[in-house]
Amino acid sequence: MKSRIQSSVLNATSSVVFQIVQLLLRFVIQNIFIMTLGKSVAGANGLFSNLLTFLSFTDLGIGSAIIFALYKPISENNYNVISSLMNMFKKLYIFIGILITFLGIVLSFFLPFFVKSGTEIPHMQMLFILFVLNTSIGYLFSYKQSLLIAYQLSYVVILNNLLFFVIQTVLQIIVLKFLGSYIGFLIIQIIITILFNAIITIIADSKFKEIKINKSKKIPEKILIDLKKNILGTIASKIGFIFVFSTDNILISKFLGLSIVGIYSNYALLINGINSVINQGATALVATFGNLGVSSDEQRSVDVFYKFQYLIFSLIFFTSINTLVLIQKFIVLWLGISYTLPNVTVFVIVINFAINLLRLPTLTFINAYGLYYPIRYKSLIEASVNFFVGLALIKFTTLGVNAVLIGTIVSNITVNLWWEPKVLFQHGLRSPLIKYHIRTLMFTFVMIITCGLIYFCGLMNVDSSISIFKFIILLVITSIVSILIFMIINLRSIEQKYYLNFLKSAFKN
């Protein structure tokens, strides 16, 4: 068995590599997709994705709760309990897969309601059903992936996912280039999903031969009570997540049209790609933090949290500064100046991105500690604020895309940024909050000053004459400057000294 540190490094590294490769391939395929099928079909693809996230509310966050429930029996090698949990997981996810298919077919009859009149595309209903099938098929095998993740073997899932995603991308490019078919594009996606899940099932069965799906053994009463409690908490969190992160394209599509969704989706692809790289690295550490929570003292956990927070702060600073300076220029290089949004909209997009990442350390530890029940009401309030503020602004102002993004920013500031740390420090880390708030406020102040200077100095302006060489030079300069600024600001940071010493010892060895 690998050590906790080895597993963490392997899982995090493979996650980051996968997300970077996936992001690069998505840029390639998005470019071909737009050039062959147009803005409206690209917008429909983004709308389908958001609607599908709404349908996924049916899993109610069961996966997260069961993975957390597996940590303790795994640490104790209690195969009977593991088998019983997996048996329940299997039954629930088969039911969820069937339910998503049914609800997707029903929702397909109401697609015109979500699209501004006159911007529809042909065969929308059939295309959406194919989109739904890809997800519902994945649910039939998800419980096997969860077992590998709970055993800190995320890298096995990730590396296989990488292989199949590369194959899928190559096949989809061929279909788009030579057939120009969105239907063929979606069918390939379904076939690859089936093959990927079949391979993961075979790997999980071979690695855990001692874990049999035990139908005769019942889950112990205490574990079942805790599991039900956590699932109840994840229901609210899941609903909140869906409303916050899946209403953007729906509101834009309804009030502004599919073409605007298509343009906004290009920015979202880049921002979500960067976000996914960082989030996947953090997700790969959840099992490690969860194991830490059941096997280490509270002070040790607090120290690890602040080291992790420093790491995320550094990534937020680096990616936000680079994105502000370079994203408009990248869009011009990639798709052309006609696909750019106004600078103020891009500024709001990046601020929204930074605030969401600011929550990552807290959310990662909340998931690792299984604190779903104490945080259950937060997500419902967050979702309400986000949706109604965004809806009111897009309907009664001329803010356009900005209205939807401001809704998310308002919900983060008024609800998430104080509620989530309160739950973690009160129920998980059991430590005073003052240090957390001081660190977060100081970092936020520095971010606001730096981002404001970039905006008002015109450093993020569209440059129609940008070349690849000039873009690379700007990237190198911006990267070096952002790293130096962050390190100077954190000269006295204990966490920075820890990472610098870690790197020195790593290079010596």
N, C-alpha and C positions, 0 to 999 in steps of 0.2 A: 504493500500500500504506500502511496506517495504521502509525504507530510502535508500539513495544512498549507504551509507557505508554497511548496512545490505545486500543489493543486491550484492554489490561488493564482500564481504566476502563469501557469499553463492555461487555465480557463480564461483569465483576463487577456492574455496575449492572443490566443486563438480568436477570442471574441472581437478584439480590435482589428486584427488582420482581416477577419471575415467582413466586418462592416466597411472597412476601407475598400476592399476589393468589390464588395457589393455596390458601394456608392459609385465607384468608377464605372462599373458596368451599367449601372442605372442611368448615368449620364449618357453613355453611348446609346443605349436602347431608347431613352427618352427623346434624344435628338432624331433618331431614325423614325420613332413613333410619330412625332410631330410632323416631320417632313413627308411621311407617306400617308398618314391618316388625318392630319390637321389639328388645329387648336381645339375644336369642339369635341372630337373623340378623346383627345387627351384630357379635356375637362370632364367628360363623362367617366373616364377611368378614375379620376380623382373623386368624383361624386360617388361612384360605386364603392370605392374603398371606404369612404366615410359612412355610407349607409350600412355596409357590412359590419363595421365596428359597432353600430347600433344593434345589429342582430346578435353580435357576440355577447350582449348583456346576459344571454341565457346561461353562460357558464358561471355567472355570479361570483367569479374569483375563486372557484372551487380548487383550481390547480395550485394557487399560492398557499391556500390553507392546508391542503393535503401534503405539499412538499414540506411545510413547516412541521406538520404532525409526524413526518417521517424521520426528522433529525434525531430525536431521542431513541426510538427503536433501532435505528441504524447504528448509533454510537454504542448501543448495548447488544448488537447482533441478535435482536429479537425477531427472528424470521417469521414467526407466526403472526405477529402484529403487522409487520411489513406486508405480508401476503394478504391479510385481511383488508388493510387499507387500499392496497392495489386492486383488489377485487371490487371494492366499492367504487373506486376511481374509474375503473373500466366501465362498469354499468352506467355510471352517471354520464360519462363522456360519450358513450354510444347514444344514449338518450338525447344529449345536447346536440350531437351531430345531426340526428334525424329532425329534431325540433328546428334547428337553423335552416335546414332545407325547406321545411314546410313554411316557416315564416317568410323565408326569402321569396318563395313562389307567390305567396299572398302579397307581399310588399311590391313585387314586380308590376302588379296591376295599378299601383298608385304612383309610379315613377314620374308621370307628367306633372304631378303636383310639386315636385322638387326642382323642376326646371323652368326657367323663365320662358314664357310663351314665344315660340318662333325660333328657339335655339336647340330643339330636340335633334337627336340623330336617329337614323333608321335602325330597326330591330333592337331597340333599347331593352325590351323585356327579355328577349332570349339571351342577349349579351349579359344582362345582370344575373340571370339564373345560372349561367356558366361560371360567373364570378363567385356566386354563392357556393356552388358545388365544390370548388377548389378548397374553400375553408371548411365546409362540413365534412369532407373526406378526411382532412387533417385531424379533426377531433376524434375520429375513430381509433387513432393510434397514439394520441397525446400522452396517455398514462405511461407508456414505455419511456418516452423522453424524460418525463418527470422523475422517474426512478434514477436515471443516469445523472440528472441534475442534482438530486438530493444526495447522491453518493460523491458529489464534487467531481463528476466526470463530464461537465458541460462541453469540454473540448471535443469529446467524441461526437456529440450531436452537431457541434459547430463545424468541424472539419468535413463531416459528411454533407452538411447543409451547403458549405462552400462548393464542394465538388458538384453537387446537383444543380446549384444555382448557376454555375459557369456553363454546364451543359444546357440548362434551360435557356439562358441568355443567347447562346450561339444558335440554338434551334429557332428561337423567337425572331432573331435578326434575319435569319434565312427566310422565314415565313413573311416577315414584313417587306423585305427587299424584293422577293420574287413573286409573292402572292398579294401583298398589301391587304392581308386579311386579319381583322381583329378577332374573328371567331377562331381562326387557326392559332393565333397568339394565346388565347385563353385555353384552348384544348391542350396545347403543349404544357401549360402551367398545371393543369389537372393531372396529366400523365406523370410529370416529374414529382408532384406531391405524393402520388401513390407509391412510386418507386422509392423515394426518400424514406417514407414512413415504413415501408416494408423492410428496408435495410436496417433502420434503427431498431425495429422489433427483433430482427434476427440477432443483432449485436447484443441487445439487452438480455435476450433469452440465453445467449451463450455465456455472458458474464455473470449472470445471477441464477445459476441452475438450482441453487438451494432455495430460491424464492419461488414458490409455487402459488398460483392463484387458488387460495384455500377457501372453499365455499362453506365448509363446515364450521370453521372457527369464527366466532364473533369478535368484533372490535371491543376491547376493554371499555367499561362504562366511563371511566375518567377521561380516557382519550377521546371517546365519542362526545362527551359533554363539551370538552375544550374545542373539539373540531367544529361542532355545531355553532358554538359561540363565535369562533373565528370566521366561519362561513357567513354568519349573520352580519359580522362587521364588514366582510369583503363585498357583500351585496351592495351596501351603500357606496363603498369606495368605487366599485365597478360602474355603477350608474353615474356617479359623479365624473369619473374618468371619461366615460362615453360622451356625456354632454359637453365637457370642456374641450376635448380633443377631436370630436367628430362633427361638430356643428359648423365649423368654419366654412368648409366647401359647400355645405348644404345651404347656408344663409347666402353665400356669395352667388351660388347657382340660382337660387330662388329670386334674388333681388337684382343681380348684376348680369347673369347669363353664363353659359358654359365657356365662352371664349375667355372671359376674365378668369374663370376657374383654371383654364388651361395655362394662362400666363402666370397666375399666382402659384400654380402647382410646380413650376420650374424652380421658383425660389424655395418653396416648401420642400422640394426634393433635396436641395443643397442643405438647407437648415436641418431638416429631419435626418439627413445622412450624417452630418456632424454630430447631432444629438444622439443618434443610434450608436455611433462608434463609442461615445463616452458612456452612454447608458448600458450598452452590452458589456463593456468592461466592468461596470459597477454591478450589473446583474450576475456576472460570473463570480462575484465575491460574496453574494448573498448567502450561499450555503456555508461559506467559510465564517462569515460574521455570525450566522445562526449557530454554528458549532461553537464559536467563541462564547456566545451568550449562554450556552448551557454548560460550558466547561471551564470558564475563567471568572475571576473576580471582577466587580463592577469598575474599579479604578483602571484596570487593564483595558476594559472595553471603552471607557471614556477616552483614554490616551489614543487608542486605535481610531476612534471616531474623529478626533481632531487632526490626526495625521491624514486620514482619508479626506476630511473637509479641505485641508490645505491643498491637497492634490487636485480636488475638483475646482477650487478657487483659481488655481494656476491655469487649468484648462479653460475655464470660463473666460479669464482675462485674455489669454492667447487667442482663442478661437473668435471671441467677440470683436477684438480689435482688427484681426485679419479679415474677418467677414465684412465689417463696416467699410474698410478701405478697398476691398477687392471684389465684392460680390457683383456690383454693377458692371465692372470691367469684365468679369468672368462671363456674365450673361451675354454681353456684347460679343465676346470671342466665340462663345458657344452657339448662340442662336441668332444674334443680330440685335441692333438697337431697338427694333420694333417690339421686342419681347421684354423690354425693361419697364419697371414700375417707377413712380416718382421717388426721389431721395427720402422724403419724409416717411413714406410707407416702408421703405427698406429699413430706415432707422427704427421704426416701431417694431418691425419684424425681429431685428437683432436684439432690441431691449427685451422683448417678449421671450426670446430664446434664452437670454442670459438669466432672466428671473426664474424661468422653469428649471434651468440647471442649478441655480442657487439652492433649490429644494432637494437636489439629488442625494446629498449625504444623509439628510434626515430620513427621506423616503426609503433609501436603501436599508438603513438600520431598522426602520419600522417594519419592513418586510422580513428582515432577518430575524427580528424578535417576535414576529407574529402578532403585532399590536393592531390587529384589524378591528377588534371590538371597541377599544377605547376611542378610535378615530372615526367610527361609523357615521356620525351625523355631519362631520366636517365636509365630506364630499357632496352631500346633498345641498348644503348651503352654498358651497363653491359653485356647483353646477347652476343653481338658480341665479346667482349674481352674474355669472359669466354669460348665460344665455339671454337673460332679460336686458342686461346692459348692452350687449352686442346687438340684439334685435331692435331695441329702441334707437340706438345710434345709427344703425344702417337704414332704418325706416324713416326717421325724422330729421336726419342731417345729410350733408353731402360728403361725409367722410369716406364713403365707399369701403374698400378693403380695410382701411384703418379702423373702422368702427368695430369690426369683428375682433381684431387684435387687441384693441383697447379694452373690450369686454373681458378678455382673458387676463390682461394686466391688472385690471381693477379687482378681479376675483382673487388673484394671487396676493395682492397687497393687503386687501381687507380681510382675507380669510386664511390663506395657506401659510404665509410667512411667520405667523405667530402661533397658529393652532398646532401645526405638525411638530415643531420643536418642543412645545409644551407637553404633548403626548409622549414623545420619545424620552425626554429627560425625566418626566414624572413616573412613567410606567416601565421604561426600559433601562436607561442608564442610571436613573435615580441619582442625579447630580444637579447642582444649581445651574440655572439658565443664564446667569449674568455674563459669564465668559463667552458663551455662544452668541448672545445678542451684540456684545461689544465687537467681536470679530466680524460678524456679519455686517453690522452698520459701517464699520471702517472700510471694509472691502467694497460695499455698495457705494460709499462716498467717492472712493478712488475711481470706480467704474463710471459713475455719472460724470465726473470731471473729465476723464479721458475720452469717453464717447462724445461728450458735448464739444470738446475741442476738435475732434475729428470731423464732426458734422459742420460746425460753424467755420472751420478753416477750408472747407470745400474738398477735403481729401477723399470723400466718397463719391464725388461727381462722376457722371458717365463720361467715358472717353471713347469717342467713336473711332479714333485713330489708334487704339491700343493694339499692340502686337504681342505675340507669345513671349518674345524676348523681354519686352518692357514689363509684361505681367510677372514674369519670373523674378526680375530684378526687384520689383515692388514687393513681391511675396517675401523674398529673402530679407530686405530692409525692414519691412513691417514685423516679421517674425523676430529678428534680432532685437529690435527696439522694444517690442512688447515683453520679451523675456527679461531684458535688462531692467526695465521699469519695475516689473513685478518682483524681481529678486532684490532690487534696491529698497523697495517699500517694505520687504519682509526680512531685512538684514538681521533683525533681532529675534526672528521667529524660531522657536524651538523645533518646530516641524520642518522648517527649511534646513536647519542644521542637521537634522536627522537624515533627510534625503540626500544631502550633500555628502555626509559621511558614508551613507550606504553606497552611493555611486563611487566614492573613492576606494572603498574596500572591494567593490565589485571589479573595478579596473585593475587593482593590484593583483587580484586573484586571476 
